[in-house]
Amino acid sequence: MADTQLEQYRSSIDNIDAALILLLAERFKITKAVGHYKAVAGLPPADPNREAEQIARLRDLAASANLDPAFSESFLRFVIAEVIRHHERASSEA
């Protein structure tokens, strides 16, 4: 017996997951360009001040959206670490 309500919830989750992946892909496309720019300009791959500002901003946003700020920070730190890894690779290739 099919559970129509559960299928509808899962379909919505699948759509949201697809959107998240596409948004991450777009974000990494832009951060790749930033990494290239930093490498050419001789800038360091990481910007701790910018990272701190972003984390604080997104923790506030998460709290206002009733999302656990600690979770959002963990997620953002994971993304930032991957971006820095890409920037370091761009610096070594420049």
mmCIF file as gemmi writes it, N, C-alpha and C atoms, coordinates in Angstrom:
data_model
loop_
_atom_site.group_PDB
_atom_site.id
_atom_site.type_symbol
_atom_site.label_atom_id
_atom_site.label_alt_id
_atom_site.label_comp_id
_atom_site.label_asym_id
_atom_site.label_entity_id
_atom_site.label_seq_id
_atom_site.pdbx_PDB_ins_code
_atom_site.Cartn_x
_atom_site.Cartn_y
_atom_site.Cartn_z
_atom_site.occupancy
_atom_site.B_iso_or_equiv
_atom_site.pdbx_formal_charge
_atom_site.auth_seq_id
_atom_site.auth_asym_id
_atom_site.pdbx_PDB_model_num
ATOM 1 N N . MET Axp A 1 ? 0.846 -1.183 0 1 0 ? 1 A 1
ATOM 2 C CA . MET Axp A 1 ? 0 0 0 1 0 ? 1 A 1
ATOM 3 C C . MET Axp A 1 ? 0.892 1.247 0 1 0 ? 1 A 1
ATOM 4 N N . ALA Axp A 2 ? 0.658 2.138 -0.913 1 0 ? 2 A 1
ATOM 5 C CA . ALA Axp A 2 ? 1.459 3.35 -1.041 1 0 ? 2 A 1
ATOM 6 C C . ALA Axp A 2 ? 1.021 4.376 0.002 1 0 ? 2 A 1
ATOM 7 N N . ASP Axp A 3 ? 2.005 5.039 0.553 1 0 ? 3 A 1
ATOM 8 C CA . ASP Axp A 3 ? 1.744 6.116 1.509 1 0 ? 3 A 1
ATOM 9 C C . ASP Axp A 3 ? 1.926 7.426 0.756 1 0 ? 3 A 1
ATOM 10 N N . THR Axp A 4 ? 0.83 7.971 0.254 1 0 ? 4 A 1
ATOM 11 C CA . THR Axp A 4 ? 0.86 9.155 -0.598 1 0 ? 4 A 1
ATOM 12 C C . THR Axp A 4 ? 1.473 10.355 0.112 1 0 ? 4 A 1
ATOM 13 N N . GLN Axp A 5 ? 1.126 10.548 1.371 1 0 ? 5 A 1
ATOM 14 C CA . GLN Axp A 5 ? 1.662 11.698 2.116 1 0 ? 5 A 1
ATOM 15 C C . GLN Axp A 5 ? 3.177 11.596 2.238 1 0 ? 5 A 1
ATOM 16 N N . LEU Axp A 6 ? 3.673 10.41 2.586 1 0 ? 6 A 1
ATOM 17 C CA . LEU Axp A 6 ? 5.119 10.22 2.71 1 0 ? 6 A 1
ATOM 18 C C . LEU Axp A 6 ? 5.806 10.44 1.365 1 0 ? 6 A 1
ATOM 19 N N . GLU Axp A 7 ? 5.21 9.955 0.299 1 0 ? 7 A 1
ATOM 20 C CA . GLU Axp A 7 ? 5.772 10.157 -1.039 1 0 ? 7 A 1
ATOM 21 C C . GLU Axp A 7 ? 5.838 11.644 -1.389 1 0 ? 7 A 1
ATOM 22 N N . GLN Axp A 8 ? 4.823 12.399 -1.004 1 0 ? 8 A 1
ATOM 23 C CA . GLN Axp A 8 ? 4.827 13.842 -1.265 1 0 ? 8 A 1
ATOM 24 C C . GLN Axp A 8 ? 5.938 14.537 -0.482 1 0 ? 8 A 1
ATOM 25 N N . TYR Axp A 9 ? 6.083 14.167 0.797 1 0 ? 9 A 1
ATOM 26 C CA . TYR Axp A 9 ? 7.174 14.739 1.597 1 0 ? 9 A 1
ATOM 27 C C . TYR Axp A 9 ? 8.525 14.41 0.971 1 0 ? 9 A 1
ATOM 28 N N . ARG Axp A 10 ? 8.695 13.156 0.606 1 0 ? 10 A 1
ATOM 29 C CA . ARG Axp A 10 ? 9.978 12.73 0.022 1 0 ? 10 A 1
ATOM 30 C C . ARG Axp A 10 ? 10.25 13.42 -1.308 1 0 ? 10 A 1
ATOM 31 N N . SER Axp A 11 ? 9.219 13.629 -2.093 1 0 ? 11 A 1
ATOM 32 C CA . SER Axp A 11 ? 9.387 14.336 -3.357 1 0 ? 11 A 1
ATOM 33 C C . SER Axp A 11 ? 9.853 15.769 -3.106 1 0 ? 11 A 1
ATOM 34 N N . SER Axp A 12 ? 9.259 16.409 -2.109 1 0 ? 12 A 1
ATOM 35 C CA . SER Axp A 12 ? 9.688 17.77 -1.753 1 0 ? 12 A 1
ATOM 36 C C . SER Axp A 12 ? 11.131 17.779 -1.272 1 0 ? 12 A 1
ATOM 37 N N . ILE Axp A 13 ? 11.491 16.808 -0.448 1 0 ? 13 A 1
ATOM 38 C CA . ILE Axp A 13 ? 12.877 16.708 0.033 1 0 ? 13 A 1
ATOM 39 C C . ILE Axp A 13 ? 13.829 16.507 -1.143 1 0 ? 13 A 1
ATOM 40 N N . ASP Axp A 14 ? 13.456 15.639 -2.084 1 0 ? 14 A 1
ATOM 41 C CA . ASP Axp A 14 ? 14.298 15.399 -3.266 1 0 ? 14 A 1
ATOM 42 C C . ASP Axp A 14 ? 14.495 16.687 -4.062 1 0 ? 14 A 1
ATOM 43 N N . ASN Axp A 15 ? 13.437 17.477 -4.21 1 0 ? 15 A 1
ATOM 44 C CA . ASN Axp A 15 ? 13.544 18.752 -4.936 1 0 ? 15 A 1
ATOM 45 C C . ASN Axp A 15 ? 14.468 19.721 -4.205 1 0 ? 15 A 1
ATOM 46 N N . ILE Axp A 16 ? 14.338 19.782 -2.893 1 0 ? 16 A 1
ATOM 47 C CA . ILE Axp A 16 ? 15.19 20.677 -2.094 1 0 ? 16 A 1
ATOM 48 C C . ILE Axp A 16 ? 16.643 20.227 -2.186 1 0 ? 16 A 1
ATOM 49 N N . ASP Axp A 17 ? 16.883 18.909 -2.083 1 0 ? 17 A 1
ATOM 50 C CA . ASP Axp A 17 ? 18.249 18.398 -2.202 1 0 ? 17 A 1
ATOM 51 C C . ASP Axp A 17 ? 18.865 18.756 -3.552 1 0 ? 17 A 1
ATOM 52 N N . ALA Axp A 18 ? 18.078 18.634 -4.616 1 0 ? 18 A 1
ATOM 53 C CA . ALA Axp A 18 ? 18.57 18.995 -5.951 1 0 ? 18 A 1
ATOM 54 C C . ALA Axp A 18 ? 18.918 20.474 -6.005 1 0 ? 18 A 1
ATOM 55 N N . ALA Axp A 19 ? 18.075 21.309 -5.428 1 0 ? 19 A 1
ATOM 56 C CA . ALA Axp A 19 ? 18.346 22.75 -5.41 1 0 ? 19 A 1
ATOM 57 C C . ALA Axp A 19 ? 19.608 23.05 -4.617 1 0 ? 19 A 1
ATOM 58 N N . LEU Axp A 20 ? 19.792 22.373 -3.483 1 0 ? 20 A 1
ATOM 59 C CA . LEU Axp A 20 ? 21.006 22.58 -2.681 1 0 ? 20 A 1
ATOM 60 C C . LEU Axp A 20 ? 22.259 22.235 -3.477 1 0 ? 20 A 1
ATOM 61 N N . ILE Axp A 21 ? 22.236 21.121 -4.19 1 0 ? 21 A 1
ATOM 62 C CA . ILE Axp A 21 ? 23.394 20.714 -4.993 1 0 ? 21 A 1
ATOM 63 C C . ILE Axp A 21 ? 23.672 21.737 -6.087 1 0 ? 21 A 1
ATOM 64 N N . LEU Axp A 22 ? 22.621 22.19 -6.756 1 0 ? 22 A 1
ATOM 65 C CA . LEU Axp A 22 ? 22.815 23.184 -7.815 1 0 ? 22 A 1
ATOM 66 C C . LEU Axp A 22 ? 23.338 24.501 -7.246 1 0 ? 22 A 1
ATOM 67 N N . LEU Axp A 23 ? 22.855 24.901 -6.085 1 0 ? 23 A 1
ATOM 68 C CA . LEU Axp A 23 ? 23.351 26.121 -5.447 1 0 ? 23 A 1
ATOM 69 C C . LEU Axp A 23 ? 24.81 25.968 -5.028 1 0 ? 23 A 1
ATOM 70 N N . LEU Axp A 24 ? 25.157 24.812 -4.482 1 0 ? 24 A 1
ATOM 71 C CA . LEU Axp A 24 ? 26.567 24.585 -4.118 1 0 ? 24 A 1
ATOM 72 C C . LEU Axp A 24 ? 27.459 24.606 -5.357 1 0 ? 24 A 1
ATOM 73 N N . ALA Axp A 25 ? 26.981 24.008 -6.434 1 0 ? 25 A 1
ATOM 74 C CA . ALA Axp A 25 ? 27.763 24.023 -7.681 1 0 ? 25 A 1
ATOM 75 C C . ALA Axp A 25 ? 27.981 25.456 -8.153 1 0 ? 25 A 1
ATOM 76 N N . GLU Axp A 26 ? 26.957 26.285 -8.089 1 0 ? 26 A 1
ATOM 77 C CA . GLU Axp A 26 ? 27.095 27.683 -8.49 1 0 ? 26 A 1
ATOM 78 C C . GLU Axp A 26 ? 28.044 28.426 -7.557 1 0 ? 26 A 1
ATOM 79 N N . ARG Axp A 27 ? 27.927 28.147 -6.261 1 0 ? 27 A 1
ATOM 80 C CA . ARG Axp A 27 ? 28.813 28.792 -5.279 1 0 ? 27 A 1
ATOM 81 C C . ARG Axp A 27 ? 30.277 28.434 -5.56 1 0 ? 27 A 1
ATOM 82 N N . PHE Axp A 28 ? 30.526 27.15 -5.832 1 0 ? 28 A 1
ATOM 83 C CA . PHE Axp A 28 ? 31.901 26.733 -6.093 1 0 ? 28 A 1
ATOM 84 C C . PHE Axp A 28 ? 32.412 27.257 -7.425 1 0 ? 28 A 1
ATOM 85 N N . LYS Axp A 29 ? 31.537 27.474 -8.388 1 0 ? 29 A 1
ATOM 86 C CA . LYS Axp A 29 ? 31.958 28.094 -9.65 1 0 ? 29 A 1
ATOM 87 C C . LYS Axp A 29 ? 32.484 29.501 -9.372 1 0 ? 29 A 1
ATOM 88 N N . ILE Axp A 30 ? 31.784 30.246 -8.534 1 0 ? 30 A 1
ATOM 89 C CA . ILE Axp A 30 ? 32.201 31.609 -8.201 1 0 ? 30 A 1
ATOM 90 C C . ILE Axp A 30 ? 33.462 31.591 -7.334 1 0 ? 30 A 1
ATOM 91 N N . THR Axp A 31 ? 33.515 30.703 -6.348 1 0 ? 31 A 1
ATOM 92 C CA . THR Axp A 31 ? 34.701 30.676 -5.489 1 0 ? 31 A 1
ATOM 93 C C . THR Axp A 31 ? 35.937 30.2 -6.257 1 0 ? 31 A 1
ATOM 94 N N . LYS Axp A 32 ? 35.727 29.403 -7.302 1 0 ? 32 A 1
ATOM 95 C CA . LYS Axp A 32 ? 36.861 29.024 -8.16 1 0 ? 32 A 1
ATOM 96 C C . LYS Axp A 32 ? 37.42 30.265 -8.844 1 0 ? 32 A 1
ATOM 97 N N . ALA Axp A 33 ? 36.548 31.132 -9.322 1 0 ? 33 A 1
ATOM 98 C CA . ALA Axp A 33 ? 36.989 32.388 -9.944 1 0 ? 33 A 1
ATOM 99 C C . ALA Axp A 33 ? 37.703 33.264 -8.916 1 0 ? 33 A 1
ATOM 100 N N . VAL Axp A 34 ? 37.193 33.293 -7.689 1 0 ? 34 A 1
ATOM 101 C CA . VAL Axp A 34 ? 37.853 34.05 -6.619 1 0 ? 34 A 1
ATOM 102 C C . VAL Axp A 34 ? 39.247 33.478 -6.367 1 0 ? 34 A 1
ATOM 103 N N . GLY Axp A 35 ? 39.352 32.16 -6.31 1 0 ? 35 A 1
ATOM 104 C CA . GLY Axp A 35 ? 40.657 31.525 -6.095 1 0 ? 35 A 1
ATOM 105 C C . GLY Axp A 35 ? 41.648 31.872 -7.182 1 0 ? 35 A 1
ATOM 106 N N . HIS Axp A 36 ? 41.185 31.87 -8.424 1 0 ? 36 A 1
ATOM 107 C CA . HIS Axp A 36 ? 42.059 32.253 -9.544 1 0 ? 36 A 1
ATOM 108 C C . HIS Axp A 36 ? 42.492 33.712 -9.402 1 0 ? 36 A 1
ATOM 109 N N . TYR Axp A 37 ? 41.535 34.571 -9.074 1 0 ? 37 A 1
ATOM 110 C CA . TYR Axp A 37 ? 41.846 35.99 -8.89 1 0 ? 37 A 1
ATOM 111 C C . TYR Axp A 37 ? 42.877 36.18 -7.785 1 0 ? 37 A 1
ATOM 112 N N . LYS Axp A 38 ? 42.67 35.515 -6.658 1 0 ? 38 A 1
ATOM 113 C CA . LYS Axp A 38 ? 43.608 35.637 -5.543 1 0 ? 38 A 1
ATOM 114 C C . LYS Axp A 38 ? 44.999 35.156 -5.945 1 0 ? 38 A 1
ATOM 115 N N . ALA Axp A 39 ? 45.056 34.056 -6.684 1 0 ? 39 A 1
ATOM 116 C CA . ALA Axp A 39 ? 46.354 33.52 -7.104 1 0 ? 39 A 1
ATOM 117 C C . ALA Axp A 39 ? 47.085 34.506 -8 1 0 ? 39 A 1
ATOM 118 N N . VAL Axp A 40 ? 46.383 35.074 -8.967 1 0 ? 40 A 1
ATOM 119 C CA . VAL Axp A 40 ? 46.987 36.037 -9.893 1 0 ? 40 A 1
ATOM 120 C C . VAL Axp A 40 ? 47.392 37.315 -9.162 1 0 ? 40 A 1
ATOM 121 N N . ALA Axp A 41 ? 46.574 37.734 -8.204 1 0 ? 41 A 1
ATOM 122 C CA . ALA Axp A 41 ? 46.842 38.965 -7.461 1 0 ? 41 A 1
ATOM 123 C C . ALA Axp A 41 ? 47.826 38.763 -6.311 1 0 ? 41 A 1
ATOM 124 N N . GLY Axp A 42 ? 48.233 37.519 -6.079 1 0 ? 42 A 1
ATOM 125 C CA . GLY Axp A 42 ? 49.174 37.245 -5.001 1 0 ? 42 A 1
ATOM 126 C C . GLY Axp A 42 ? 48.559 37.339 -3.613 1 0 ? 42 A 1
ATOM 127 N N . LEU Axp A 43 ? 47.263 37.142 -3.524 1 0 ? 43 A 1
ATOM 128 C CA . LEU Axp A 43 ? 46.568 37.2 -2.239 1 0 ? 43 A 1
ATOM 129 C C . LEU Axp A 43 ? 46.554 35.82 -1.586 1 0 ? 43 A 1
ATOM 130 N N . PRO Axp A 44 ? 46.484 35.755 -0.277 1 0 ? 44 A 1
ATOM 131 C CA . PRO Axp A 44 ? 46.462 34.456 0.394 1 0 ? 44 A 1
ATOM 132 C C . PRO Axp A 44 ? 45.154 33.708 0.114 1 0 ? 44 A 1
ATOM 133 N N . PRO Axp A 45 ? 45.212 32.376 0.099 1 0 ? 45 A 1
ATOM 134 C CA . PRO Axp A 45 ? 44.004 31.592 -0.174 1 0 ? 45 A 1
ATOM 135 C C . PRO Axp A 45 ? 42.905 31.793 0.871 1 0 ? 45 A 1
ATOM 136 N N . ALA Axp A 46 ? 43.273 31.993 2.123 1 0 ? 46 A 1
ATOM 137 C CA . ALA Axp A 46 ? 42.294 32.147 3.201 1 0 ? 46 A 1
ATOM 138 C C . ALA Axp A 46 ? 42.204 33.605 3.633 1 0 ? 46 A 1
ATOM 139 N N . ASP Axp A 47 ? 41.025 33.985 4.088 1 0 ? 47 A 1
ATOM 140 C CA . ASP Axp A 47 ? 40.781 35.325 4.617 1 0 ? 47 A 1
ATOM 141 C C . ASP Axp A 47 ? 40.021 35.159 5.931 1 0 ? 47 A 1
ATOM 142 N N . PRO Axp A 48 ? 40.753 34.973 7.035 1 0 ? 48 A 1
ATOM 143 C CA . PRO Axp A 48 ? 40.102 34.691 8.32 1 0 ? 48 A 1
ATOM 144 C C . PRO Axp A 48 ? 39.085 35.75 8.746 1 0 ? 48 A 1
ATOM 145 N N . ASN Axp A 49 ? 39.318 37.01 8.434 1 0 ? 49 A 1
ATOM 146 C CA . ASN Axp A 49 ? 38.343 38.05 8.791 1 0 ? 49 A 1
ATOM 147 C C . ASN Axp A 49 ? 37.03 37.862 8.031 1 0 ? 49 A 1
ATOM 148 N N . ARG Axp A 50 ? 37.122 37.626 6.743 1 0 ? 50 A 1
ATOM 149 C CA . ARG Axp A 50 ? 35.927 37.389 5.918 1 0 ? 50 A 1
ATOM 150 C C . ARG Axp A 50 ? 35.189 36.147 6.415 1 0 ? 50 A 1
ATOM 151 N N . GLU Axp A 51 ? 35.941 35.09 6.722 1 0 ? 51 A 1
ATOM 152 C CA . GLU Axp A 51 ? 35.326 33.854 7.201 1 0 ? 51 A 1
ATOM 153 C C . GLU Axp A 51 ? 34.562 34.098 8.503 1 0 ? 51 A 1
ATOM 154 N N . ALA Axp A 52 ? 35.165 34.829 9.422 1 0 ? 52 A 1
ATOM 155 C CA . ALA Axp A 52 ? 34.509 35.122 10.704 1 0 ? 52 A 1
ATOM 156 C C . ALA Axp A 52 ? 33.238 35.936 10.487 1 0 ? 52 A 1
ATOM 157 N N . GLU Axp A 53 ? 33.308 36.916 9.587 1 0 ? 53 A 1
ATOM 158 C CA . GLU Axp A 53 ? 32.126 37.728 9.281 1 0 ? 53 A 1
ATOM 159 C C . GLU Axp A 53 ? 31.009 36.866 8.695 1 0 ? 53 A 1
ATOM 160 N N . GLN Axp A 54 ? 31.369 35.984 7.772 1 0 ? 54 A 1
ATOM 161 C CA . GLN Axp A 54 ? 30.375 35.114 7.15 1 0 ? 54 A 1
ATOM 162 C C . GLN Axp A 54 ? 29.736 34.173 8.165 1 0 ? 54 A 1
ATOM 163 N N . ILE Axp A 55 ? 30.56 33.602 9.012 1 0 ? 55 A 1
ATOM 164 C CA . ILE Axp A 55 ? 30.037 32.676 10.019 1 0 ? 55 A 1
ATOM 165 C C . ILE Axp A 55 ? 29.076 33.4 10.955 1 0 ? 55 A 1
ATOM 166 N N . ALA Axp A 56 ? 29.454 34.579 11.42 1 0 ? 56 A 1
ATOM 167 C CA . ALA Axp A 56 ? 28.578 35.344 12.304 1 0 ? 56 A 1
ATOM 168 C C . ALA Axp A 56 ? 27.274 35.708 11.593 1 0 ? 56 A 1
ATOM 169 N N . ARG Axp A 57 ? 27.38 36.151 10.354 1 0 ? 57 A 1
ATOM 170 C CA . ARG Axp A 57 ? 26.194 36.54 9.583 1 0 ? 57 A 1
ATOM 171 C C . ARG Axp A 57 ? 25.26 35.351 9.379 1 0 ? 57 A 1
ATOM 172 N N . LEU Axp A 58 ? 25.831 34.208 9.032 1 0 ? 58 A 1
ATOM 173 C CA . LEU Axp A 58 ? 24.994 33.047 8.76 1 0 ? 58 A 1
ATOM 174 C C . LEU Axp A 58 ? 24.473 32.391 10.031 1 0 ? 58 A 1
ATOM 175 N N . ARG Axp A 59 ? 25.187 32.521 11.138 1 0 ? 59 A 1
ATOM 176 C CA . ARG Axp A 59 ? 24.644 32.048 12.419 1 0 ? 59 A 1
ATOM 177 C C . ARG Axp A 59 ? 23.402 32.864 12.775 1 0 ? 59 A 1
ATOM 178 N N . ASP Axp A 60 ? 23.476 34.181 12.574 1 0 ? 60 A 1
ATOM 179 C CA . ASP Axp A 60 ? 22.323 35.041 12.837 1 0 ? 60 A 1
ATOM 180 C C . ASP Axp A 60 ? 21.154 34.681 11.912 1 0 ? 60 A 1
ATOM 181 N N . LEU Axp A 61 ? 21.458 34.476 10.65 1 0 ? 61 A 1
ATOM 182 C CA . LEU Axp A 61 ? 20.426 34.099 9.687 1 0 ? 61 A 1
ATOM 183 C C . LEU Axp A 61 ? 19.789 32.766 10.073 1 0 ? 61 A 1
ATOM 184 N N . ALA Axp A 62 ? 20.614 31.815 10.462 1 0 ? 62 A 1
ATOM 185 C CA . ALA Axp A 62 ? 20.094 30.509 10.871 1 0 ? 62 A 1
ATOM 186 C C . ALA Axp A 62 ? 19.163 30.651 12.072 1 0 ? 62 A 1
ATOM 187 N N . ALA Axp A 63 ? 19.591 31.425 13.057 1 0 ? 63 A 1
ATOM 188 C CA . ALA Axp A 63 ? 18.765 31.616 14.253 1 0 ? 63 A 1
ATOM 189 C C . ALA Axp A 63 ? 17.418 32.237 13.889 1 0 ? 63 A 1
ATOM 190 N N . SER Axp A 64 ? 17.435 33.211 12.987 1 0 ? 64 A 1
ATOM 191 C CA . SER Axp A 64 ? 16.178 33.861 12.6 1 0 ? 64 A 1
ATOM 192 C C . SER Axp A 64 ? 15.289 32.922 11.776 1 0 ? 64 A 1
ATOM 193 N N . ALA Axp A 65 ? 15.898 31.895 11.167 1 0 ? 65 A 1
ATOM 194 C CA . ALA Axp A 65 ? 15.133 30.92 10.374 1 0 ? 65 A 1
ATOM 195 C C . ALA Axp A 65 ? 14.797 29.668 11.183 1 0 ? 65 A 1
ATOM 196 N N . ASN Axp A 66 ? 15.045 29.727 12.489 1 0 ? 66 A 1
ATOM 197 C CA . ASN Axp A 66 ? 14.802 28.582 13.377 1 0 ? 66 A 1
ATOM 198 C C . ASN Axp A 66 ? 15.607 27.35 12.995 1 0 ? 66 A 1
ATOM 199 N N . LEU Axp A 67 ? 16.84 27.586 12.538 1 0 ? 67 A 1
ATOM 200 C CA . LEU Axp A 67 ? 17.786 26.523 12.236 1 0 ? 67 A 1
ATOM 201 C C . LEU Axp A 67 ? 18.903 26.618 13.26 1 0 ? 67 A 1
ATOM 202 N N . ASP Axp A 68 ? 19.377 25.502 13.726 1 0 ? 68 A 1
ATOM 203 C CA . ASP Axp A 68 ? 20.424 25.475 14.735 1 0 ? 68 A 1
ATOM 204 C C . ASP Axp A 68 ? 21.67 26.217 14.22 1 0 ? 68 A 1
ATOM 205 N N . PRO Axp A 69 ? 22.057 27.334 14.862 1 0 ? 69 A 1
ATOM 206 C CA . PRO Axp A 69 ? 23.237 28.077 14.422 1 0 ? 69 A 1
ATOM 207 C C . PRO Axp A 69 ? 24.516 27.245 14.45 1 0 ? 69 A 1
ATOM 208 N N . ALA Axp A 70 ? 24.635 26.339 15.391 1 0 ? 70 A 1
ATOM 209 C CA . ALA Axp A 70 ? 25.837 25.492 15.461 1 0 ? 70 A 1
ATOM 210 C C . ALA Axp A 70 ? 25.908 24.581 14.241 1 0 ? 70 A 1
ATOM 211 N N . PHE Axp A 71 ? 24.769 24.048 13.823 1 0 ? 71 A 1
ATOM 212 C CA . PHE Axp A 71 ? 24.743 23.222 12.618 1 0 ? 71 A 1
ATOM 213 C C . PHE Axp A 71 ? 25.137 24.053 11.399 1 0 ? 71 A 1
ATOM 214 N N . SER Axp A 72 ? 24.558 25.237 11.284 1 0 ? 72 A 1
ATOM 215 C CA . SER Axp A 72 ? 24.864 26.078 10.123 1 0 ? 72 A 1
ATOM 216 C C . SER Axp A 72 ? 26.344 26.461 10.103 1 0 ? 72 A 1
ATOM 217 N N . GLU Axp A 73 ? 26.903 26.719 11.28 1 0 ? 73 A 1
ATOM 218 C CA . GLU Axp A 73 ? 28.331 27.038 11.344 1 0 ? 73 A 1
ATOM 219 C C . GLU Axp A 73 ? 29.176 25.842 10.908 1 0 ? 73 A 1
ATOM 220 N N . SER Axp A 74 ? 28.832 24.653 11.385 1 0 ? 74 A 1
ATOM 221 C CA . SER Axp A 74 ? 29.573 23.448 10.981 1 0 ? 74 A 1
ATOM 222 C C . SER Axp A 74 ? 29.522 23.257 9.478 1 0 ? 74 A 1
ATOM 223 N N . PHE Axp A 75 ? 28.343 23.438 8.917 1 0 ? 75 A 1
ATOM 224 C CA . PHE Axp A 75 ? 28.179 23.29 7.47 1 0 ? 75 A 1
ATOM 225 C C . PHE Axp A 75 ? 29.018 24.323 6.73 1 0 ? 75 A 1
ATOM 226 N N . LEU Axp A 76 ? 28.946 25.583 7.166 1 0 ? 76 A 1
ATOM 227 C CA . LEU Axp A 76 ? 29.702 26.64 6.502 1 0 ? 76 A 1
ATOM 228 C C . LEU Axp A 76 ? 31.204 26.416 6.644 1 0 ? 76 A 1
ATOM 229 N N . ARG Axp A 77 ? 31.652 25.998 7.803 1 0 ? 77 A 1
ATOM 230 C CA . ARG Axp A 77 ? 33.083 25.722 7.979 1 0 ? 77 A 1
ATOM 231 C C . ARG Axp A 77 ? 33.549 24.609 7.042 1 0 ? 77 A 1
ATOM 232 N N . PHE Axp A 78 ? 32.706 23.608 6.841 1 0 ? 78 A 1
ATOM 233 C CA . PHE Axp A 78 ? 33.025 22.533 5.899 1 0 ? 78 A 1
ATOM 234 C C . PHE Axp A 78 ? 33.178 23.094 4.487 1 0 ? 78 A 1
ATOM 235 N N . VAL Axp A 79 ? 32.235 23.934 4.073 1 0 ? 79 A 1
ATOM 236 C CA . VAL Axp A 79 ? 32.278 24.537 2.739 1 0 ? 79 A 1
ATOM 237 C C . VAL Axp A 79 ? 33.502 25.439 2.605 1 0 ? 79 A 1
ATOM 238 N N . ILE Axp A 80 ? 33.777 26.252 3.621 1 0 ? 80 A 1
ATOM 239 C CA . ILE Axp A 80 ? 34.931 27.155 3.584 1 0 ? 80 A 1
ATOM 240 C C . ILE Axp A 80 ? 36.227 26.367 3.471 1 0 ? 80 A 1
ATOM 241 N N . ALA Axp A 81 ? 36.342 25.276 4.206 1 0 ? 81 A 1
ATOM 242 C CA . ALA Axp A 81 ? 37.557 24.457 4.139 1 0 ? 81 A 1
ATOM 243 C C . ALA Axp A 81 ? 37.772 23.926 2.728 1 0 ? 81 A 1
ATOM 244 N N . GLU Axp A 82 ? 36.705 23.526 2.069 1 0 ? 82 A 1
ATOM 245 C CA . GLU Axp A 82 ? 36.819 23.038 0.694 1 0 ? 82 A 1
ATOM 246 C C . GLU Axp A 82 ? 37.199 24.174 -0.252 1 0 ? 82 A 1
ATOM 247 N N . VAL Axp A 83 ? 36.63 25.338 -0.055 1 0 ? 83 A 1
ATOM 248 C CA . VAL Axp A 83 ? 36.972 26.5 -0.878 1 0 ? 83 A 1
ATOM 249 C C . VAL Axp A 83 ? 38.449 26.851 -0.714 1 0 ? 83 A 1
ATOM 250 N N . ILE Axp A 84 ? 38.932 26.86 0.518 1 0 ? 84 A 1
ATOM 251 C CA . ILE Axp A 84 ? 40.344 27.183 0.767 1 0 ? 84 A 1
ATOM 252 C C . ILE Axp A 84 ? 41.237 26.147 0.1 1 0 ? 84 A 1
ATOM 253 N N . ARG Axp A 85 ? 40.838 24.892 0.162 1 0 ? 85 A 1
ATOM 254 C CA . ARG Axp A 85 ? 41.618 23.839 -0.504 1 0 ? 85 A 1
ATOM 255 C C . ARG Axp A 85 ? 41.703 24.127 -2.002 1 0 ? 85 A 1
ATOM 256 N N . HIS Axp A 86 ? 40.601 24.54 -2.596 1 0 ? 86 A 1
ATOM 257 C CA . HIS Axp A 86 ? 40.605 24.895 -4.02 1 0 ? 86 A 1
ATOM 258 C C . HIS Axp A 86 ? 41.492 26.112 -4.281 1 0 ? 86 A 1
ATOM 259 N N . HIS Axp A 87 ? 41.427 27.096 -3.392 1 0 ? 87 A 1
ATOM 260 C CA . HIS Axp A 87 ? 42.249 28.299 -3.551 1 0 ? 87 A 1
ATOM 261 C C . HIS Axp A 87 ? 43.733 27.966 -3.42 1 0 ? 87 A 1
ATOM 262 N N . GLU Axp A 88 ? 44.071 27.089 -2.509 1 0 ? 88 A 1
ATOM 263 C CA . GLU Axp A 88 ? 45.474 26.679 -2.352 1 0 ? 88 A 1
ATOM 264 C C . GLU Axp A 88 ? 45.966 25.989 -3.604 1 0 ? 88 A 1
ATOM 265 N N . ARG Axp A 89 ? 45.11 25.167 -4.196 1 0 ? 89 A 1
ATOM 266 C CA . ARG Axp A 89 ? 45.483 24.488 -5.426 1 0 ? 89 A 1
ATOM 267 C C . ARG Axp A 89 ? 45.673 25.512 -6.544 1 0 ? 89 A 1
ATOM 268 N N . ALA Axp A 90 ? 44.793 26.513 -6.63 1 0 ? 90 A 1
ATOM 269 C CA . ALA Axp A 90 ? 44.92 27.554 -7.644 1 0 ? 90 A 1
ATOM 270 C C . ALA Axp A 90 ? 46.211 28.338 -7.463 1 0 ? 90 A 1
ATOM 271 N N . SER Axp A 91 ? 46.578 28.608 -6.191 1 0 ? 91 A 1
ATOM 272 C CA . SER Axp A 91 ? 47.819 29.339 -5.916 1 0 ? 91 A 1
ATOM 273 C C . SER Axp A 91 ? 49.034 28.551 -6.376 1 0 ? 91 A 1
ATOM 274 N N . SER Axp A 92 ? 49.004 27.246 -6.19 1 0 ? 92 A 1
ATOM 275 C CA . SER Axp A 92 ? 50.151 26.435 -6.577 1 0 ? 92 A 1
ATOM 276 C C . SER Axp A 92 ? 50.242 26.274 -8.091 1 0 ? 92 A 1
ATOM 277 N N . GLU Axp A 93 ? 49.13 26.465 -8.789 1 0 ? 93 A 1
ATOM 278 C CA . GLU Axp A 93 ? 49.116 26.353 -10.239 1 0 ? 93 A 1
ATOM 279 C C . GLU Axp A 93 ? 49.442 27.672 -10.931 1 0 ? 93 A 1
ATOM 280 N N . ALA Axp A 94 ? 49.342 28.777 -10.189 1 0 ? 94 A 1
ATOM 281 C CA . ALA Axp A 94 ? 49.567 30.101 -10.806 1 0 ? 94 A 1
ATOM 282 C C . ALA Axp A 94 ? 51.034 30.385 -11.004 1 0 ? 94 A 1
